[in-house]
Amino acid sequence: MSGQLDIRLASPSDEVEIRQCARNAYRPYVAEIGKEPAPMIADFQQLIATGTVYVSPTATGKVAGFIVFYPREDHMFLENVAVQPSETHRGIGRAMIGYCEAAALRLGLASVQLYTNEKMTGNLTLYLHLGYQEVERRPEDGFNRVYFEKVLAPN
């Protein structure tokens, strides 16, 4: 991937591709978790309407990946990040997480918090590599979740 990654606010016309990206990205975990992870059944129409979904388009305008985040109390909550399997290992997920962190700093928020499923071991490793600290593990909504936080340092 060359140059700056394009990330933009999602529009209603992106919904079908966002939903497909979520299904493709999370499908490998269904058997291990025992049911569809929450992002596979999210109300993307509502999330897009509230202005909390951002997409990274390919050169042809297709959705390569998306991220859902919003301010919550004193931190930014990163609800979901997914990349089309055909677009992985190109830095898209990392770039979108960086975009979320930068948005948090612009709003004066001191940290980003998120959770993932304990069965998504690649995510557990990625978040630690990106400077997130595991803060809690607990069952919630029928899933075994691992909670992370990254304290942000202003530039």
Order of alpha helices (4+ residues) and beta strands (2+ residues): beta-alpha-alpha-alpha-beta-beta-beta-alpha-beta-alpha-beta-beta
